[in-house]
Amino acid sequence: MMQTITVTSPEHYTQILAAHPRALVDFYKDNCPGCRMLDMSLDKFANSDAAEGVALLKVKLEVVGEEFFRDLGLRQTPTLALYRDGSEVARLPGFQSPAQVEAAVRSGL
C-alpha cells in the first residue's frame, strides 16, 4: 500500500523527499478537472504491486504558493514527478491513466 502525505509548505516538501527514497509527487490545484481525474488514476495505482514502498506526496498550488511551482519549473497541473533518493528522475505533465502511472513508476523508481 502506498503512503499518502499532504505537503503543507516548501520546507515540508524538502523534508518529506529526504525521508522517502521512492516518491511520486502529485502537483495539483483546485478547480482542475484533470487533477480530479488523475486522483482516480492514483487511487487505482495505489493498490498495484508497483506502489509498494512508494510515498505519494500531494502538493497543492493554493497551499505551497505559485512561486514554489514556478521555482520547480511546473507549467501545468496536474503534473506528476518521480523522485529517487531526492533527485527527480521523471516528470509527467497532464492526465495519466493508471497504466501510465504504473509504467512510469516501474521504469523510474
C-alpha positions in Angstrom: 0.0 0.0 0.0 1.2 3.5 -0.9 1.6 6.0 1.8 0.0 9.4 1.0 1.4 12.6 2.5 -0.1 16.0 2.2 2.6 18.6 1.8 2.0 21.8 3.9 4.9 24.0 2.8 8.0 24.1 0.6 10.1 23.2 3.7 7.9 20.2 4.4 8.2 19.1 0.8 12.0 19.1 1.1 11.9 17.1 4.4 9.5 14.5 3.0 11.6 14.0 -0.1 14.6 13.5 2.0 12.8 10.9 4.2 11.4 8.8 1.3 13.8 7.3 -1.2 11.0 6.5 -3.7 8.4 9.3 -4.1 5.7 10.1 -6.6 4.7 13.7 -6.4 1.3 15.0 -7.5 1.3 18.7 -8.2 -2.3 19.9 -8.4 -4.7 22.8 -7.8 -8.3 23.5 -7.0 -10.8 23.7 -9.9 -8.7 21.5 -12.1 -10.8 18.7 -13.9 -7.6 16.9 -15.0 -6.4 16.9 -11.4 -9.6 15.2 -10.2 -9.3 12.6 -13.0 -5.7 12.0 -12.0 -6.8 11.3 -8.4 -8.8 8.4 -9.7 -5.8 7.0 -11.5 -3.7 7.4 -8.4 -6.3 5.6 -6.3 -6.2 2.6 -8.7 -2.4 2.7 -8.9 -2.2 2.7 -5.1 -3.5 -0.8 -5.0 -0.9 -2.2 -7.5 2.3 -4.1 -6.7 4.3 -1.2 -8.2 3.0 1.2 -5.5 4.7 -0.9 -2.7 7.3 1.2 -0.9 6.4 4.4 -2.8 5.3 7.6 -1.0 2.7 9.8 -2.7 3.2 13.5 -2.0 0.2 15.6 -2.7 1.3 19.2 -3.3 -1.5 21.8 -3.8 -0.7 25.1 -5.5 -3.0 27.0 -3.2 -1.1 25.7 -0.1 2.5 26.0 -1.2 2.2 29.0 -3.5 2.7 29.8 -7.2 6.3 30.9 -6.6 7.2 27.4 -5.4 5.6 25.8 -8.5 7.5 28.3 -10.7 10.8 27.5 -8.9 10.3 23.9 -9.8 9.6 24.8 -13.4 6.0 23.5 -13.3 3.9 24.8 -16.2 0.6 23.0 -15.8 -1.5 21.0 -13.4 -1.8 18.2 -12.9 1.9 17.2 -13.1 3.4 14.0 -11.6 7.1 13.9 -10.8 9.1 10.8 -9.7 11.9 11.2 -7.2 14.5 8.6 -6.4 16.8 9.4 -3.4 15.8 13.0 -3.6 16.5 13.6 -7.3 13.8 14.0 -9.9 14.0 11.2 -12.4 10.8 11.8 -14.5 8.1 14.4 -14.9 4.7 13.6 -16.4 2.6 16.6 -17.2 -1.2 16.3 -17.7 -3.6 13.5 -17.0 -2.1 10.0 -16.7 -4.0 6.7 -16.8 -3.4 4.1 -14.0 -1.3 2.1 -16.5 0.8 5.1 -17.5 1.4 5.9 -13.8 2.4 2.3 -13.1 4.7 2.1 -16.2 6.5 5.3 -15.2 7.0 4.2 -11.6 8.3 0.8 -12.7 10.8 2.3 -15.1 11.8 5.3 -13.0 11.7 4.1 -9.4 
